[in-house]
Amino acid sequence: MTVLAHGADTLTRDALAVLQPGFEGTTAPAWLLRQVGEGLTAVGLFGRNITSPGQLAALTAQLRAERDDVLVAIDEEGGDVTRLEVRGGSSFPGNLALGAVDDTGLTRDVARELGRRLAECGVNLNWAPSADVNSNPDNPVIGVRSFGADTHLAARHTAAYVEGLQAAGVAACTKHFPGHGDTNVDSHHALPRIDVDLDTLVVRELVPFKAAIAAGTKAVMSAHILVPALDPTRPATLSPQILTGLLRKELGYEGLIVTDGMEMNAIAGTYGIERGSVLAIAAGADAICVGGGLADEATVLRLRDALVAAVREGALPAERLADAAARVRALASWTRQARAAAAPGAPQEGSAPGIGLAAARRAVTVTGAAAPVANPPYVATLAPVANIAVGDETPWGVAAELAALLPGTASGVFPEGATAADVLAAAGERTIVLVVRDAHRHPWMAAALEALVEARPETVVVEMGVPRAEPRGALYIATHGASRVCGRAAAELIAGA
Protein backbone atom coordinates (compact mmCIF):
# COMPACT_ATOMS: atom_id res chain seq x y z
CA MET A 1 0.00 0.00 0.00
CA THR A 2 1.05 3.58 -0.59
CA VAL A 3 0.83 4.21 3.14
CA LEU A 4 3.99 2.13 3.65
CA ALA A 5 6.02 4.98 2.17
CA HIS A 6 4.96 7.10 5.11
CA GLY A 7 6.04 6.30 8.64
CA ALA A 8 3.40 6.34 11.35
CA ASP A 9 4.86 9.50 12.83
CA THR A 10 4.76 11.26 9.47
CA LEU A 11 1.18 10.18 8.87
CA THR A 12 0.11 11.40 12.31
CA ARG A 13 1.89 14.72 11.85
CA ASP A 14 0.23 15.19 8.48
CA ALA A 15 -3.18 14.46 10.00
CA LEU A 16 -2.56 17.01 12.76
CA ALA A 17 -1.22 19.57 10.30
CA VAL A 18 -4.50 19.79 8.38
CA LEU A 19 -6.61 20.60 11.46
CA GLN A 20 -7.54 24.13 12.55
CA PRO A 21 -9.12 23.54 15.97
CA GLY A 22 -10.45 25.96 18.55
CA PHE A 23 -10.15 25.83 22.32
CA GLU A 24 -11.66 27.29 25.48
CA GLY A 25 -10.03 30.02 27.55
CA THR A 26 -7.85 33.07 27.12
CA THR A 27 -4.55 31.24 27.51
CA ALA A 28 -3.40 28.20 25.57
CA PRO A 29 -4.30 25.01 27.47
CA ALA A 30 -1.61 22.40 28.02
CA TRP A 31 -3.24 19.96 25.60
CA LEU A 32 -3.16 22.51 22.79
CA LEU A 33 0.52 23.32 23.32
CA ARG A 34 1.27 19.61 23.39
CA GLN A 35 -0.53 19.03 20.08
CA VAL A 36 1.24 22.01 18.48
CA GLY A 37 4.51 20.44 19.57
CA GLU A 38 3.44 17.14 17.99
CA GLY A 39 2.56 18.61 14.59
CA LEU A 40 -0.60 20.73 14.85
CA THR A 41 0.14 23.65 12.52
CA ALA A 42 -2.91 25.88 12.96
CA VAL A 43 -5.21 27.10 15.71
CA GLY A 44 -8.53 28.95 15.39
CA LEU A 45 -9.52 31.80 17.69
CA PHE A 46 -13.04 32.88 18.62
CA GLY A 47 -14.53 35.67 20.70
CA ARG A 48 -14.32 33.56 23.85
CA ASN A 49 -10.51 33.55 23.55
CA ILE A 50 -10.05 37.32 23.44
CA THR A 51 -10.35 40.04 26.06
CA SER A 52 -7.85 42.67 24.91
CA PRO A 53 -5.07 43.23 22.36
CA GLY A 54 -2.43 42.68 25.05
CA GLN A 55 -3.99 39.41 26.19
CA LEU A 56 -4.28 38.22 22.59
CA ALA A 57 -0.63 39.06 21.88
CA ALA A 58 0.40 37.07 24.96
CA LEU A 59 -1.73 34.12 23.83
CA THR A 60 -0.23 34.02 20.34
CA ALA A 61 3.26 34.34 21.85
CA GLN A 62 2.49 31.23 23.93
CA LEU A 63 1.64 29.33 20.77
CA ARG A 64 4.73 30.56 18.92
CA ALA A 65 6.95 29.45 21.75
CA GLU A 66 5.95 25.92 20.71
CA ARG A 67 6.07 26.51 16.96
CA ASP A 68 7.32 29.76 15.43
CA ASP A 69 5.34 29.42 12.21
CA VAL A 70 2.02 28.31 13.73
CA LEU A 71 -1.00 29.62 11.83
CA VAL A 72 -3.24 31.59 14.18
CA ALA A 73 -6.58 32.02 12.43
CA ILE A 74 -9.55 34.20 13.28
CA ASP A 75 -12.95 35.07 11.84
CA GLU A 76 -12.50 38.85 11.84
CA GLU A 77 -14.58 40.34 9.05
CA GLY A 78 -15.06 43.67 10.77
CA GLY A 79 -18.60 45.03 10.73
CA ASP A 80 -21.16 42.67 12.23
CA VAL A 81 -18.74 39.74 12.55
CA THR A 82 -15.94 40.61 14.94
CA ARG A 83 -13.83 38.59 17.33
CA LEU A 84 -11.28 41.27 18.25
CA GLU A 85 -14.04 43.51 19.58
CA VAL A 86 -16.76 41.00 20.31
CA ARG A 87 -17.84 42.72 23.54
CA GLY A 88 -17.91 46.29 22.30
CA GLY A 89 -18.56 46.19 18.57
CA SER A 90 -16.15 46.62 15.69
CA SER A 91 -14.14 49.75 14.94
CA PHE A 92 -14.61 48.94 11.24
CA PRO A 93 -17.67 48.89 9.02
CA GLY A 94 -18.38 45.62 7.26
CA ASN A 95 -18.43 44.69 3.61
CA LEU A 96 -21.84 46.10 2.69
CA ALA A 97 -20.86 49.53 4.00
CA LEU A 98 -17.64 49.45 1.99
CA GLY A 99 -19.56 48.35 -1.07
CA ALA A 100 -22.03 51.21 -0.57
CA VAL A 101 -19.14 53.70 -0.67
CA ASP A 102 -17.64 51.84 -3.66
CA ASP A 103 -14.12 53.22 -3.26
CA THR A 104 -11.70 50.31 -3.70
CA GLY A 105 -8.88 52.43 -2.29
CA LEU A 106 -10.87 52.85 0.91
CA THR A 107 -11.62 49.12 1.08
CA ARG A 108 -7.94 48.34 0.61
CA ASP A 109 -6.93 50.79 3.35
CA VAL A 110 -9.57 49.52 5.79
CA ALA A 111 -8.43 45.93 5.23
CA ARG A 112 -4.79 46.95 5.64
CA GLU A 113 -5.51 48.68 8.95
CA LEU A 114 -7.53 45.70 10.16
CA GLY A 115 -4.67 43.43 9.09
CA ARG A 116 -2.16 45.60 10.91
CA ARG A 117 -4.12 45.26 14.15
CA LEU A 118 -4.39 41.50 13.70
CA ALA A 119 -0.68 41.17 12.96
CA GLU A 120 0.17 43.33 15.96
CA CYS A 121 -1.62 40.75 18.11
CA GLY A 122 0.10 37.81 16.41
CA VAL A 123 -2.80 36.68 14.20
CA ASN A 124 -1.66 35.72 10.70
CA LEU A 125 -4.66 34.09 8.97
CA ASN A 126 -8.03 35.81 8.68
CA TRP A 127 -11.09 33.83 7.57
CA ALA A 128 -12.18 36.83 5.46
CA PRO A 129 -13.34 38.42 3.23
CA SER A 130 -16.76 37.17 2.24
CA ALA A 131 -16.85 37.21 -1.56
CA ASP A 132 -20.47 36.09 -1.68
CA VAL A 133 -22.79 38.06 -3.96
CA ASN A 134 -25.91 38.77 -1.87
CA SER A 135 -28.25 37.98 -4.74
CA ASN A 136 -31.00 36.69 -2.44
CA PRO A 137 -32.20 39.56 -0.20
CA ASP A 138 -33.76 37.02 2.18
CA ASN A 139 -30.38 35.38 2.83
CA PRO A 140 -30.28 34.78 6.61
CA VAL A 141 -26.53 34.34 7.01
CA ILE A 142 -24.74 36.60 4.48
CA GLY A 143 -26.57 39.93 4.15
CA VAL A 144 -24.33 42.81 5.24
CA ARG A 145 -21.33 40.46 5.19
CA SER A 146 -21.42 40.75 1.39
CA PHE A 147 -20.12 43.76 -0.51
CA GLY A 148 -23.48 43.81 -2.30
CA ALA A 149 -25.78 42.26 -4.85
CA ASP A 150 -23.76 43.43 -7.86
CA THR A 151 -21.30 40.80 -9.03
CA HIS A 152 -18.63 43.12 -10.36
CA LEU A 153 -18.80 45.45 -7.36
CA ALA A 154 -18.31 42.42 -5.10
CA ALA A 155 -15.38 41.28 -7.26
CA ARG A 156 -13.42 44.53 -7.22
CA HIS A 157 -13.87 45.02 -3.48
CA THR A 158 -12.98 41.40 -2.72
CA ALA A 159 -9.71 41.87 -4.60
CA ALA A 160 -9.00 45.17 -2.83
CA TYR A 161 -9.68 43.60 0.56
CA VAL A 162 -7.35 40.68 -0.16
CA GLU A 163 -4.59 43.06 -1.25
CA GLY A 164 -4.96 45.28 1.80
CA LEU A 165 -5.08 42.46 4.33
CA GLN A 166 -2.07 40.64 2.86
CA ALA A 167 -0.06 43.88 2.63
CA ALA A 168 -0.14 43.80 6.43
CA GLY A 169 1.31 40.29 6.51
CA VAL A 170 -1.98 38.52 7.26
CA ALA A 171 -3.18 35.80 4.88
CA ALA A 172 -6.68 36.31 3.48
CA CYS A 173 -9.14 33.42 3.31
CA THR A 174 -11.79 34.31 0.73
CA LYS A 175 -15.15 32.67 1.42
CA HIS A 176 -17.59 30.89 0.90
CA PHE A 177 -16.73 29.05 -2.35
CA PRO A 178 -18.51 28.65 -4.75
CA GLY A 179 -20.80 31.38 -3.35
CA HIS A 180 -23.28 31.45 -0.45
CA GLY A 181 -25.26 34.51 -1.54
CA ASP A 182 -28.30 32.87 -3.14
CA THR A 183 -29.46 30.85 -0.15
CA ASN A 184 -32.39 31.21 2.24
CA VAL A 185 -31.10 28.63 4.73
CA ASP A 186 -28.34 29.12 7.30
CA SER A 187 -25.76 26.33 6.91
CA HIS A 188 -25.15 26.45 10.67
CA HIS A 189 -28.56 24.78 10.98
CA ALA A 190 -29.19 22.83 7.77
CA LEU A 191 -27.80 22.18 4.29
CA PRO A 192 -28.67 25.02 1.87
CA ARG A 193 -29.32 24.26 -1.77
CA ILE A 194 -28.69 26.62 -4.70
CA ASP A 195 -30.77 25.66 -7.73
CA VAL A 196 -29.35 27.83 -10.49
CA ASP A 197 -27.86 26.82 -13.81
CA LEU A 198 -24.16 26.64 -14.55
CA ASP A 199 -24.16 29.82 -16.62
CA THR A 200 -25.59 31.81 -13.72
CA LEU A 201 -22.96 30.44 -11.37
CA VAL A 202 -20.18 31.37 -13.77
CA VAL A 203 -21.30 34.94 -14.43
CA ARG A 204 -22.52 35.71 -10.91
CA GLU A 205 -21.09 33.60 -8.08
CA LEU A 206 -17.64 32.77 -9.41
CA VAL A 207 -16.54 36.23 -10.57
CA PRO A 208 -15.50 37.54 -7.11
CA PHE A 209 -13.54 34.35 -6.45
CA LYS A 210 -11.70 34.73 -9.74
CA ALA A 211 -10.85 38.28 -8.68
CA ALA A 212 -9.58 37.05 -5.31
CA ILE A 213 -7.40 34.43 -6.98
CA ALA A 214 -5.99 37.04 -9.34
CA ALA A 215 -5.27 39.25 -6.32
CA GLY A 216 -3.27 36.42 -4.75
CA THR A 217 -5.53 35.26 -1.94
CA LYS A 218 -3.58 32.77 0.14
CA ALA A 219 -6.61 30.75 1.16
CA VAL A 220 -10.17 30.01 0.03
CA MET A 221 -12.89 28.69 2.33
CA SER A 222 -15.46 26.22 1.03
CA ALA A 223 -19.19 26.51 1.63
CA HIS A 224 -21.44 23.85 3.10
CA ILE A 225 -23.96 24.24 0.28
CA LEU A 226 -25.41 21.86 -2.28
CA VAL A 227 -25.10 23.15 -5.86
CA PRO A 228 -26.68 20.53 -8.15
CA ALA A 229 -25.37 22.23 -11.30
CA LEU A 230 -21.86 21.38 -10.09
CA ASP A 231 -22.44 18.27 -7.95
CA PRO A 232 -25.94 16.85 -7.39
CA THR A 233 -25.01 14.68 -4.42
CA ARG A 234 -22.39 16.32 -2.20
CA PRO A 235 -22.06 19.80 -0.69
CA ALA A 236 -19.16 21.90 -1.96
CA THR A 237 -16.94 21.16 1.04
CA LEU A 238 -17.07 17.44 0.25
CA SER A 239 -17.18 17.63 -3.55
CA PRO A 240 -14.17 16.64 -5.72
CA GLN A 241 -15.94 18.20 -8.71
CA ILE A 242 -16.12 21.58 -6.95
CA LEU A 243 -12.88 21.73 -4.96
CA THR A 244 -10.52 19.86 -7.28
CA GLY A 245 -12.29 20.06 -10.62
CA LEU A 246 -13.58 23.63 -10.50
CA LEU A 247 -11.41 25.51 -8.01
CA ARG A 248 -8.07 23.80 -8.66
CA LYS A 249 -8.23 22.79 -12.31
CA GLU A 250 -10.63 25.23 -14.00
CA LEU A 251 -9.84 28.35 -11.94
CA GLY A 252 -6.18 27.44 -11.49
CA TYR A 253 -6.08 28.09 -7.76
CA GLU A 254 -2.95 26.78 -6.02
CA GLY A 255 -3.32 28.11 -2.47
CA LEU A 256 -4.83 26.63 0.66
CA ILE A 257 -8.42 25.37 0.66
CA VAL A 258 -10.02 25.59 4.12
CA THR A 259 -13.40 24.14 5.07
CA ASP A 260 -16.04 26.12 6.87
CA GLY A 261 -16.69 24.88 10.41
CA MET A 262 -17.22 21.13 10.28
CA GLU A 263 -19.46 21.07 13.35
CA MET A 264 -22.03 23.17 11.48
CA ASN A 265 -25.17 21.12 11.07
CA ALA A 266 -24.98 21.11 7.27
CA ILE A 267 -22.06 18.66 7.65
CA ALA A 268 -22.22 17.34 11.22
CA GLY A 269 -25.93 16.58 10.96
CA THR A 270 -25.65 14.70 7.67
CA TYR A 271 -22.18 13.14 7.51
CA GLY A 272 -20.70 13.53 10.99
CA ILE A 273 -17.48 15.47 11.55
CA GLU A 274 -15.11 12.48 11.28
CA ARG A 275 -16.48 11.17 7.99
CA GLY A 276 -17.03 14.72 6.77
CA SER A 277 -13.39 15.61 7.46
CA VAL A 278 -12.10 12.56 5.57
CA LEU A 279 -14.38 13.29 2.62
CA ALA A 280 -13.32 16.96 2.60
CA ILE A 281 -9.60 16.17 2.44
CA ALA A 282 -10.24 13.51 -0.21
CA ALA A 283 -12.25 16.05 -2.23
CA GLY A 284 -9.39 18.54 -2.26
CA ALA A 285 -9.64 20.55 0.96
CA ASP A 286 -6.34 21.11 2.76
CA ALA A 287 -7.44 22.31 6.19
CA ILE A 288 -10.32 21.35 8.47
CA CYS A 289 -11.86 24.18 10.48
CA VAL A 290 -13.43 22.99 13.73
CA GLY A 291 -13.78 24.51 17.16
CA GLY A 292 -16.61 27.00 17.11
CA GLY A 293 -18.58 24.54 19.22
CA LEU A 294 -16.33 21.48 19.66
CA ALA A 295 -13.20 22.87 21.26
CA ASP A 296 -11.31 20.19 23.16
CA GLU A 297 -8.46 17.75 22.73
CA ALA A 298 -10.84 14.84 22.30
CA THR A 299 -12.18 16.41 19.09
CA VAL A 300 -8.67 16.93 17.73
CA LEU A 301 -7.73 13.34 18.46
CA ARG A 302 -10.97 12.02 16.95
CA LEU A 303 -10.32 13.87 13.69
CA ARG A 304 -6.62 13.00 13.64
CA ASP A 305 -7.38 9.33 14.16
CA ALA A 306 -10.16 9.35 11.57
CA LEU A 307 -7.76 10.71 8.93
CA VAL A 308 -5.02 8.25 9.85
CA ALA A 309 -7.47 5.33 9.77
CA ALA A 310 -8.83 6.45 6.39
CA VAL A 311 -5.31 6.39 4.91
CA ARG A 312 -4.55 2.98 6.37
CA GLU A 313 -7.85 1.58 5.11
CA GLY A 314 -7.33 3.01 1.62
CA ALA A 315 -10.26 5.44 1.82
CA LEU A 316 -7.94 8.46 1.66
CA PRO A 317 -4.77 8.42 -0.45
CA ALA A 318 -1.69 9.15 1.66
CA GLU A 319 -0.44 11.44 -1.10
CA ARG A 320 -3.59 13.58 -0.84
CA LEU A 321 -3.16 13.99 2.93
CA ALA A 322 0.55 14.73 2.49
CA ASP A 323 -0.23 17.32 -0.19
CA ALA A 324 -2.79 18.99 2.07
CA ALA A 325 -0.34 19.11 4.97
CA ALA A 326 2.36 20.53 2.68
CA ARG A 327 0.03 23.35 1.60
CA VAL A 328 -0.70 24.19 5.23
CA ARG A 329 3.02 24.30 6.05
CA ALA A 330 3.73 26.40 2.96
CA LEU A 331 1.21 29.01 4.11
CA ALA A 332 2.70 28.92 7.61
CA SER A 333 6.09 29.62 6.07
CA TRP A 334 4.67 32.52 4.03
CA THR A 335 3.12 34.13 7.10
CA ARG A 336 6.40 33.98 8.99
CA GLN A 337 8.20 35.74 6.14
CA ALA A 338 5.34 38.22 5.63
CA ARG A 339 5.30 39.04 9.33
CA ALA A 340 8.93 40.07 9.19
CA ALA A 341 8.52 42.01 5.94
CA ALA A 342 5.38 43.90 6.98
CA ALA A 343 6.75 45.11 10.36
CA PRO A 344 3.25 44.85 11.84
CA GLY A 345 3.94 47.25 14.71
CA ALA A 346 4.44 50.15 12.31
CA PRO A 347 1.54 52.12 10.79
CA GLN A 348 0.95 51.20 7.18
CA GLU A 349 0.99 53.79 4.41
CA GLY A 350 -2.51 54.99 3.48
CA SER A 351 -4.06 53.71 6.71
CA ALA A 352 -4.90 55.33 10.02
CA PRO A 353 -6.48 54.34 13.34
CA GLY A 354 -9.62 56.39 12.59
CA ILE A 355 -10.23 55.01 9.13
CA GLY A 356 -13.04 52.72 10.29
CA LEU A 357 -15.23 55.57 11.54
CA ALA A 358 -14.39 57.68 8.50
CA ALA A 359 -15.50 54.80 6.25
CA ALA A 360 -18.71 54.27 8.25
CA ARG A 361 -19.60 57.95 7.91
CA ARG A 362 -19.15 57.75 4.15
CA ALA A 363 -21.35 54.65 3.95
CA VAL A 364 -24.44 56.19 5.56
CA THR A 365 -27.29 57.19 3.26
CA VAL A 366 -30.11 59.48 4.37
CA THR A 367 -33.63 59.98 3.07
CA GLY A 368 -35.73 62.86 4.40
CA ALA A 369 -34.93 66.36 5.55
CA ALA A 370 -35.93 66.39 9.21
CA ALA A 371 -34.00 68.63 11.57
CA PRO A 372 -31.61 66.94 14.04
CA VAL A 373 -33.24 65.66 17.22
CA ALA A 374 -32.67 68.41 19.80
CA ASN A 375 -34.11 66.77 22.92
CA PRO A 376 -33.16 63.37 24.34
CA PRO A 377 -35.19 60.81 22.34
CA TYR A 378 -36.32 57.29 23.05
CA VAL A 379 -34.31 54.72 21.09
CA ALA A 380 -36.34 51.57 20.40
CA THR A 381 -34.30 48.69 18.99
CA LEU A 382 -36.29 45.91 17.34
CA ALA A 383 -33.92 42.99 17.79
CA PRO A 384 -34.17 39.84 15.68
CA VAL A 385 -32.48 36.64 16.79
CA ALA A 386 -28.84 36.87 15.70
CA ASN A 387 -27.42 34.16 13.46
CA ILE A 388 -24.54 32.12 14.83
CA ALA A 389 -21.91 33.72 12.59
CA VAL A 390 -22.68 37.12 14.09
CA GLY A 391 -23.53 35.90 17.59
CA ASP A 392 -25.68 37.64 20.17
CA GLU A 393 -22.88 38.74 22.49
CA THR A 394 -21.77 41.69 20.36
CA PRO A 395 -23.76 44.87 21.11
CA TRP A 396 -25.25 46.83 18.22
CA GLY A 397 -27.53 49.76 17.63
CA VAL A 398 -27.36 53.51 18.18
CA ALA A 399 -28.58 53.88 21.78
CA ALA A 400 -25.21 54.04 23.51
CA GLU A 401 -23.68 56.29 20.86
CA LEU A 402 -26.66 58.64 20.86
CA ALA A 403 -26.72 58.81 24.66
CA ALA A 404 -23.11 60.00 24.57
CA LEU A 405 -24.14 62.85 22.25
CA LEU A 406 -27.54 63.59 23.81
CA PRO A 407 -27.36 62.88 27.56
CA GLY A 408 -30.68 61.76 28.93
CA THR A 409 -31.51 59.60 25.92
CA ALA A 410 -33.66 56.63 26.99
CA SER A 411 -33.75 53.27 25.26
CA GLY A 412 -35.26 49.81 25.15
CA VAL A 413 -34.71 46.57 23.26
CA PHE A 414 -37.79 44.84 21.87
CA PRO A 415 -37.47 41.15 20.89
CA GLU A 416 -39.22 39.21 18.18
CA GLY A 417 -42.99 39.66 18.32
CA ALA A 418 -42.94 43.17 19.76
CA THR A 419 -45.51 45.65 18.41
CA ALA A 420 -45.76 49.36 17.83
CA ALA A 421 -47.99 49.59 20.91
CA ASP A 422 -45.15 48.21 23.04
CA VAL A 423 -42.78 50.89 21.77
CA LEU A 424 -45.29 53.71 22.09
CA ALA A 425 -46.04 52.77 25.67
CA ALA A 426 -42.35 52.79 26.55
CA ALA A 427 -41.49 55.99 24.67
CA GLY A 428 -44.16 58.25 26.10
CA GLU A 429 -43.98 61.71 24.55
CA ARG A 430 -40.34 61.46 23.46
CA THR A 431 -39.32 61.46 19.81
CA ILE A 432 -38.78 57.86 18.77
CA VAL A 433 -35.62 56.66 17.07
CA LEU A 434 -36.55 53.23 15.72
CA VAL A 435 -33.60 50.93 15.02
CA VAL A 436 -34.19 47.87 12.83
CA ARG A 437 -32.01 45.22 11.23
CA ASP A 438 -33.13 43.62 7.96
CA ALA A 439 -36.72 44.77 8.45
CA HIS A 440 -37.67 43.25 5.08
CA ARG A 441 -36.87 39.75 6.40
CA HIS A 442 -38.96 39.98 9.58
CA PRO A 443 -42.73 40.52 9.16
CA TRP A 444 -43.23 41.43 12.81
CA MET A 445 -40.52 44.10 12.54
CA ALA A 446 -41.90 45.54 9.30
CA ALA A 447 -45.40 45.69 10.80
CA ALA A 448 -44.18 47.50 13.91
CA LEU A 449 -42.21 49.96 11.78
CA GLU A 450 -45.24 50.79 9.60
CA ALA A 451 -47.54 51.27 12.59
CA LEU A 452 -45.06 53.48 14.42
CA VAL A 453 -44.43 55.74 11.47
CA GLU A 454 -48.18 56.09 10.98
CA ALA A 455 -48.74 56.92 14.64
CA ARG A 456 -45.67 59.13 14.96
CA PRO A 457 -44.68 60.64 11.58
CA GLU A 458 -41.71 62.37 13.22
CA THR A 459 -40.11 58.98 13.97
CA VAL A 460 -36.49 58.56 12.89
CA VAL A 461 -35.81 55.13 11.37
CA VAL A 462 -32.33 53.61 11.35
CA GLU A 463 -31.89 50.47 9.21
CA MET A 464 -28.68 48.65 10.23
CA GLY A 465 -29.11 45.64 7.98
CA VAL A 466 -29.64 45.40 4.23
CA PRO A 467 -31.88 48.36 3.26
CA ARG A 468 -34.63 46.88 1.11
CA ALA A 469 -37.91 48.45 2.23
CA GLU A 470 -39.15 51.81 1.01
CA PRO A 471 -37.62 54.53 3.22
CA ARG A 472 -40.05 55.51 5.97
CA GLY A 473 -40.11 58.06 8.78
CA ALA A 474 -39.23 61.74 8.93
CA LEU A 475 -35.62 60.67 8.60
CA TYR A 476 -34.53 57.28 7.24
CA ILE A 477 -30.88 56.41 7.83
CA ALA A 478 -29.29 53.32 6.26
CA THR A 479 -25.94 52.44 7.82
CA HIS A 480 -25.34 49.26 5.76
CA GLY A 481 -24.14 47.43 8.86
CA ALA A 482 -24.47 47.24 12.62
CA SER A 483 -20.90 47.68 13.84
CA ARG A 484 -20.11 50.20 16.58
CA VAL A 485 -18.79 52.77 14.11
CA CYS A 486 -21.92 52.42 11.97
CA GLY A 487 -23.97 53.20 15.07
CA ARG A 488 -21.75 56.17 15.81
CA ALA A 489 -22.15 57.53 12.28
CA ALA A 490 -25.95 57.31 12.54
CA ALA A 491 -25.99 58.89 16.00
CA GLU A 492 -24.00 61.85 14.74
CA LEU A 493 -26.57 62.49 12.03
CA ILE A 494 -29.50 62.18 14.42
CA ALA A 495 -27.94 64.58 16.91
CA GLY A 496 -26.55 66.94 14.28
CA ALA A 497 -23.05 66.39 15.62
C-alpha positions, 0 to 999 in steps of 0.5 A: 500500500502507498501508506507504507512509504509514510512512517506512522509519525509522518502520517500522524503529523500530516493528519494534525497539520490539516486541522484548525481547531479551537479551544476554550479560555484566554490562555493556551491550554496544556493539551493545545501546546502539546498538540502544536509540539506534535505537529498541529500547525494551525489554531482557530480563535473565537470571541471567547478567547479574546479580552484585549489586544495585550492578552491576545498578543500574549496568547499568540506568543504562547503558541509561537513558543511551541512553533514559530510558524504556527498559523493563528486564524480568526474570523474577523470580518469587521462590521457585524462579525468581529472577534477582536471587539466582540464585547464592544462592537467593531471599529470597522464597518463591514463589507456592505458599507464598503460596497455602498461607498464603492471606493476600492482604495478605501476598502484596501486601506480599511483591510490593511488597517484591520490586518495591521491590528491583527498582525500586531496581536500575532494573528496571521490568517483571517477567515475573510473576506466574504466574496459572496454576492448577496443575490437573495435579499432574504439570505439569513446568514450573508446579508451585510457580510457581502459587498453587495448584490452586484457581481462586479462590485463584489469582485473589485472590493474582494480583490481590494480587501485581499490586497490590503489584508495581505499587505499587512502580513496577514493571509486572506481566506476568501469565502464561501466558495462557490458562493453562499449569496443565493441561499435562504437557509443558514448552513449552521442549521441545515444544508442550503441548496442553490438551484441555479444553472451553470451559466448563472454560477459562472457569471454571478457567483464565481466572478469575485472568487476569480478576482480574489485568486488574481489578487493572490488570496492565500486561502479560500474557504469552502461553503457547506452548500449543495449546488446541483449544477456542479455536484448533485449529491455532495455539498461543496466542502465534500465535492471533488468536482467543486474543490478539485475540478472547478477551483483547482483545475478550472480556476487554477487556484494553487493556495490553501483550501479551508473548510467552513466549520465542520461542526455546522449542522450542514455537515455534522448533521448529515455526515458527521465530523469524522467522515465529513473531514475525511471526505473533505480532504479527499475532495481537495480541501487542505485544512479542516476548520473545527472549534466553534462549538467542539473545542477540546483535545478529544475532538482533535484526536478524533479527527486525527485518528479518523484521517489516519485510519482512512489512509490505512484503510485506503479510503484516503490516499496518503499522497492527498493527505501529504499534499494537504499538509504541505500546503498548510506548512507552505502558508505557515512559512509565508506568514512567517516571512510576511510578518517580518517584511510587513513590520506589523507594529508600524503604521501602514501607508494609506491607513490610520487608526480612525479610518473605520469611523471615516468609512462608516460615515461615508457609507451612511445614506439618508432619506428625508430632511428632518432637523436633528433631534434636539431633545433626548429621544427614546431609542427603540431597537427591534432585535431579531435573533442573531445568526450564529456567525454574528452571535448575540454577544456583540452589542449593536444599535445607536442607543449608547452612541446617541446617549453620549451625544444627547445625555438623557436619551432613553432606550429599550430593546424589543425582541421578536414579536414586539408591536408598535404599541409596546414601543409607544407605551415605553417611549411616552412623549419622546421622539422615537428613534426606531432601530431595525435590522433587515426589516424586510426579512422579519414581518413582525418588525416591518409591521411594527415599523409601519404602525409606528411611522403612521402613529408618529410621523416624526419617527427617525428610522435607522436600518442597520441591515440590508436596506430593502424596504421603502424609506419611511419616517421623517428621517430614514438612515441606512448604515449598511451594517451594525458595527459600533462605528456604523452606530456612531455615524448614525448617531452623529446624524440624528444629533446633528453632531 
